[in-house]
Amino acid sequence: MEYRTMNRKELAAELDISYATLYRRMKLLDPEFRKQIAGHSLLFENEVKYIHEQISGLKKWESGSK
């Protein structure tokens, strides 16, 4: 995945998940990080990379839980 500045809808499309799923998974991220990005319409490259890495880790655990 190419890390670049993007909004949350673009990020959801890049991750091939719905915006609602992205929102739910972002609720599980570090509270300090969520405070930092609250109210930002654009996510910077490093924020996108962090979210992608964290959500990718969540997918591994969720897929085996059903």
Secondary structure, DSSP 8 states (H G I E B T S, - for coil): -----B-HHHHHHHHTS-HHHHHHHHTTS-HHHHHHHTT-SSB-HHHHHHHHHHHHHHHHHHHT--
